[in-house]
Amino acid sequence: MKTLEVKIGNRAVGGGNPILVQTMCNTRTSDIEASVAQCIGLYEAGAEMIRLTAPSVNDVKALAEIRRRLRERGIETPLVADIHFSPETAVAAAATVEKVRINPGNFHRDHAKACEHFSRLVSVCRVHGTAIRIGLNHGSLGERITNLYGNTPEAMKEAAMEWIDLCTANGFYNVVVSLKASNTIVMVEAYRLLAKAMEEKGTVFPLHLGVTEAGNGDSGRIKSAAGISALLSEGIGDTVRVSLTEAPANEIPVARYLADRYDGKLHSSMSAVEIRGKKAVATYHAPSRERFMLDMACDFGKMLLDRKIDDVELHGSYIGANGETVVLDGSRDAEYFADELLQATRRKFYRPEYVACPGCGRTMYNLEETFEEVKRRTAHLKGMVIAVMGCIVNGPGEMADADWGYVGEGNRRVTIYRKKTPVLKHVPESEAIDRLLELIEESEQG
């Protein structure tokens, strides 16, 4: 899909440029030393754009210093300020870094006032040559849009088009757009609808792709690869962020794989495939476990999401971590990977479904460790959707699909949600998982 080219510092997104790989720091932006160190590590790992959270104007001052120190070291990687709610912070950031990520609807409950704030931001971005990412997520569309269109892919598309139309009305085209969801079906459909709507309008902005709150480990990688590849295979998408509840550097190899595959630089290790009714039977000879896992997710994610097939049977082998050949035929490994792909594409739920944010400078507790413990203690709850979120800013909105949510408040306290309703507040972290399990057990007993 032909898009406009958007310049972001020394990088260009869209317009036929290679797919750009990006990630986000999980340090506190106010901790300048830690943030600079992590940015250097991410740059060395291959990040082509780095985002940092900016909850306040003071964080923007820290961003300016982080940027200065990186440029002193010859690191020109564009920095992106992640803004929530505060138009003043967004305006300050627009004069400081190369790109600002916002959800404009969060600027004010009154839509007309939100539009005023957004128009002001656009004017500042124009002066400084700053790009904007209009970043809308499934769980944070706001009442006005959901009352009109429901909490649907259509609503996501309509919300984005409102802000896109405001940009074009202001003659501002330095814009990238994202419509993320943890639900891969919702995510893929929303992006398809938006791409079509922009084409019909005649102005197609570059798209930033991601499956938000994908989780960690194999499941996070498979889920991200299945959703993102479904779009990249159709020519939709210009920059990629893989959101894992792990160290940010771990996201980059997965995003690099996706960029290289859909830029035509590498191909699947699948050597044969046969479609038997609604089942794909595939043979692989992969150079590593991760390569096999990502190849499989990209080869069949779109087909499963679009219901062209219902199941996958895996054969062949991959090379293990110690150089050994791992045979897939008839193995538990083959069954496990097929189950994970079916879960990622929401065709089968063989275990709980987890929604977990990757963490950022707003996270107030050990998210990775807590998430692993929640997974361990809830593994028996097949089909239940459980969210583990880093902070109160994103938590309640982004866990749109969750039956239960564990959301950090700060000060070693947690709020537990049932659906979108907080049912216990200010729970000490040391007790929070116990209380979550008690509430689930009580609800299961009726």
VENSULWO-V750201 format. One record per backbone hydrogen bond with DSSP energy under -0.5 kcal/mol. NH is the residue of the N-H (numbers start at 0). CO is the residue of the C=O. E is the energy in kcal/mol with one decimal. If there is no record, write none. Layout:
BEGIN
NH | CO | E
NH | CO | E
END
This chain:
BEGIN
3 | 203 | -2.9
5 | 3 | -0.5
5 | 12 | -2.9
7 | 10 | -3.0
9 | 75 | -0.5
10 | 7 | -2.0
12 | 5 | -2.8
16 | 13 | -1.6
19 | 237 | -2.0
21 | 239 | -2.3
22 | 48 | -1.7
24 | 50 | -2.7
30 | 27 | -1.9
31 | 29 | -1.4
34 | 30 | -2.5
35 | 31 | -2.8
36 | 32 | -2.3
37 | 33 | -2.4
38 | 34 | -2.6
39 | 35 | -2.4
40 | 36 | -2.1
41 | 37 | -2.5
42 | 38 | -2.6
43 | 39 | -2.5
44 | 40 | -1.5
45 | 41 | -0.6
45 | 42 | -1.2
46 | 41 | -2.8
47 | 20 | -2.6
48 | 20 | -0.5
49 | 77 | -2.3
50 | 22 | -2.0
51 | 79 | -2.8
53 | 81 | -2.5
58 | 55 | -0.5
59 | 55 | -1.2
60 | 56 | -1.5
61 | 57 | -1.6
62 | 58 | -2.5
63 | 59 | -2.2
64 | 60 | -1.6
65 | 61 | -2.7
66 | 62 | -2.9
67 | 63 | -2.2
68 | 64 | -2.4
69 | 65 | -2.2
70 | 66 | -2.6
71 | 67 | -2.1
72 | 68 | -1.1
73 | 70 | -1.6
74 | 69 | -2.5
75 | 73 | -0.8
77 | 47 | -0.6
79 | 49 | -2.3
80 | 98 | -2.4
81 | 51 | -2.7
81 | 79 | -0.5
82 | 80 | -0.7
82 | 100 | -2.6
85 | 83 | -1.8
86 | 84 | -0.8
89 | 85 | -1.9
90 | 86 | -2.5
91 | 87 | -2.2
92 | 88 | -2.6
93 | 89 | -2.1
94 | 90 | -0.8
94 | 91 | -0.7
95 | 92 | -2.2
96 | 92 | -2.5
97 | 78 | -0.8
98 | 78 | -1.2
99 | 130 | -2.2
100 | 80 | -3.2
101 | 99 | -0.5
101 | 132 | -2.6
103 | 101 | -0.5
105 | 102 | -2.6
106 | 103 | -1.8
107 | 104 | -0.6
110 | 108 | -0.6
113 | 109 | -2.3
114 | 110 | -2.4
115 | 111 | -1.8
116 | 112 | -2.4
117 | 113 | -2.4
118 | 114 | -2.7
119 | 115 | -2.0
120 | 116 | -2.3
121 | 117 | -2.6
122 | 118 | -2.0
123 | 119 | -1.8
124 | 120 | -2.7
125 | 121 | -2.3
126 | 122 | -1.6
127 | 123 | -1.9
128 | 124 | -1.2
129 | 124 | -2.0
130 | 97 | -2.5
131 | 173 | -2.2
132 | 99 | -2.9
133 | 131 | -0.6
133 | 175 | -2.5
134 | 101 | -3.3
134 | 132 | -1.0
135 | 133 | -0.7
135 | 177 | -2.4
137 | 179 | -2.4
139 | 136 | -1.7
145 | 141 | -2.1
146 | 142 | -2.8
147 | 143 | -1.0
148 | 144 | -2.8
149 | 145 | -2.2
151 | 149 | -1.4
155 | 151 | -1.9
156 | 152 | -2.4
157 | 153 | -2.5
158 | 154 | -2.6
159 | 155 | -2.2
160 | 156 | -2.4
161 | 157 | -1.7
162 | 158 | -1.2
163 | 159 | -2.5
164 | 160 | -2.8
165 | 161 | -1.5
166 | 162 | -2.0
167 | 163 | -2.5
168 | 164 | -2.3
169 | 165 | -1.4
170 | 167 | -1.4
171 | 166 | -2.8
172 | 170 | -0.5
174 | 172 | -1.8
175 | 131 | -2.6
176 | 205 | -2.1
177 | 133 | -2.5
179 | 135 | -1.5
180 | 209 | -0.5
183 | 181 | -0.7
186 | 182 | -2.6
187 | 183 | -2.5
188 | 184 | -2.1
189 | 185 | -2.6
190 | 186 | -2.1
191 | 187 | -2.2
192 | 188 | -2.4
193 | 189 | -2.3
194 | 190 | -2.8
195 | 191 | -2.1
196 | 192 | -2.4
197 | 193 | -2.7
198 | 194 | -2.1
199 | 195 | -2.3
200 | 196 | -1.6
201 | 197 | -1.4
202 | 197 | -1.2
204 | 202 | -0.7
205 | 174 | -0.6
207 | 176 | -2.7
208 | 206 | -0.6
208 | 238 | -3.1
211 | 180 | -0.7
211 | 209 | -0.7
213 | 210 | -0.7
213 | 242 | -0.8
214 | 355 | -1.2
219 | 215 | -2.4
220 | 216 | -1.8
221 | 217 | -3.0
222 | 218 | -2.5
223 | 219 | -2.0
224 | 220 | -2.7
225 | 221 | -2.6
226 | 222 | -2.1
227 | 223 | -2.7
228 | 224 | -2.2
229 | 225 | -1.3
230 | 226 | -0.9
230 | 227 | -0.6
231 | 227 | -2.5
232 | 228 | -2.5
233 | 230 | -1.6
234 | 231 | -1.7
235 | 230 | -2.3
236 | 234 | -0.6
237 | 206 | -2.9
238 | 206 | -1.5
239 | 19 | -2.7
240 | 208 | -2.1
242 | 210 | -0.5
242 | 240 | -0.7
243 | 241 | -0.9
244 | 214 | -3.1
245 | 243 | -2.1
249 | 246 | -2.0
250 | 247 | -1.7
251 | 247 | -0.6
251 | 248 | -0.7
252 | 248 | -0.6
253 | 249 | -0.6
254 | 250 | -2.1
255 | 251 | -3.0
256 | 252 | -2.2
257 | 253 | -2.1
258 | 254 | -2.6
259 | 255 | -2.9
260 | 256 | -2.8
261 | 257 | -2.2
262 | 258 | -1.0
263 | 260 | -1.1
264 | 259 | -3.2
265 | 259 | -0.9
270 | 282 | -2.8
271 | 282 | -1.3
273 | 280 | -2.2
275 | 273 | -0.7
275 | 278 | -3.3
276 | 274 | -0.7
277 | 275 | -0.6
278 | 275 | -1.7
279 | 310 | -2.3
280 | 273 | -3.1
281 | 279 | -0.6
281 | 312 | -2.7
282 | 271 | -2.7
283 | 314 | -1.9
284 | 268 | -1.8
285 | 316 | -2.3
288 | 318 | -0.6
291 | 287 | -2.1
292 | 288 | -2.4
293 | 289 | -2.6
294 | 290 | -2.7
295 | 291 | -2.7
296 | 292 | -2.0
297 | 293 | -2.3
298 | 294 | -2.9
299 | 295 | -1.9
300 | 296 | -1.8
303 | 299 | -2.2
304 | 300 | -2.7
305 | 301 | -2.4
306 | 303 | -1.2
307 | 302 | -2.8
308 | 302 | -1.2
309 | 277 | -4.0
310 | 277 | -1.4
312 | 279 | -3.1
314 | 281 | -2.4
316 | 283 | -2.8
317 | 325 | -1.8
318 | 285 | -1.3
319 | 317 | -0.5
319 | 323 | -3.8
322 | 319 | -1.8
325 | 317 | -3.3
325 | 323 | -0.6
326 | 324 | -0.6
327 | 315 | -3.1
328 | 315 | -0.8
330 | 327 | -2.9
334 | 330 | -1.6
335 | 331 | -2.9
336 | 332 | -2.5
337 | 333 | -2.0
338 | 334 | -2.5
339 | 335 | -2.5
340 | 336 | -2.1
341 | 337 | -2.4
342 | 338 | -2.4
343 | 339 | -2.5
344 | 340 | -1.8
345 | 342 | -1.4
346 | 341 | -3.2
347 | 341 | -1.2
349 | 347 | -0.6
352 | 383 | -3.0
353 | 351 | -0.5
354 | 385 | -2.4
355 | 212 | -1.2
355 | 353 | -0.5
356 | 387 | -1.1
362 | 359 | -1.7
363 | 389 | -1.1
366 | 364 | -1.7
369 | 365 | -2.2
370 | 366 | -2.8
371 | 367 | -2.0
372 | 368 | -1.8
373 | 369 | -2.7
374 | 370 | -2.6
375 | 371 | -2.3
376 | 372 | -2.2
377 | 373 | -1.3
378 | 374 | -0.6
380 | 377 | -2.3
381 | 379 | -1.7
382 | 350 | -1.2
383 | 380 | -2.0
385 | 352 | -2.6
385 | 383 | -0.6
386 | 403 | -2.8
387 | 354 | -2.8
388 | 405 | -2.9
394 | 390 | -2.0
397 | 393 | -2.9
398 | 394 | -1.6
399 | 397 | -1.0
401 | 398 | -1.3
402 | 384 | -2.6
403 | 384 | -1.7
404 | 416 | -2.2
405 | 386 | -2.5
406 | 404 | -0.5
406 | 414 | -2.5
407 | 388 | -1.9
408 | 412 | -2.7
409 | 412 | -0.9
412 | 409 | -1.2
413 | 426 | -1.9
414 | 406 | -2.8
415 | 423 | -2.8
416 | 404 | -2.6
417 | 420 | -2.9
418 | 402 | -2.1
418 | 416 | -0.5
420 | 417 | -2.4
421 | 419 | -0.5
422 | 415 | -2.7
423 | 415 | -1.6
426 | 413 | -2.8
428 | 411 | -1.9
430 | 427 | -1.9
431 | 427 | -1.2
431 | 428 | -0.5
432 | 428 | -0.6
434 | 430 | -2.5
435 | 431 | -2.5
436 | 432 | -2.4
437 | 433 | -2.3
438 | 434 | -2.4
439 | 435 | -2.3
440 | 436 | -2.5
441 | 437 | -2.6
442 | 438 | -2.2
443 | 439 | -2.2
444 | 440 | -1.7
445 | 442 | -0.7
END
